[in-house]
Amino acid sequence: MWSDGPGVRESDDHGVKTSRKHQALKKVFVDNQEIQEMCQNNFIMLNLMHETTDKNMSPDGQYVPRIMFVDPSLTVRADITGRYSNRLYTYEPQDLPVLIENMKKALRLVQTEL
């Protein structure tokens, strides 16, 4: 998500500064080998460097960081969310097990729905 590896795209189209939460999540995300392998082999990651005005990319409000799973029809999967009811797509460093399970869920859903 934050590397320049295969399948990673960065965009800096609009303007929100990187937060401490974003940096903390970035560190544990990059350091986790299981997540990195799944990202390199199974996901196309888009790292928005600044907030977007696209309503599809902020279905429950604008906050950072957020991780959303988008299916091949370009629909944000509302059934794959993090732990927080007020920020559905937020993951904090201690939420890596939830994120890993959600990544595996996304892979299962894509395989069964195609």
Secondary structure by P-SEA (a helix, b strand, c coil): cccccccbbbbccccccccaaaaaaaaaaaacaaaaaaaacccccccccccccccccccccccccbbbbbccccccccccccccccccccccccaaaaaaaaaaaaaaaaaaac
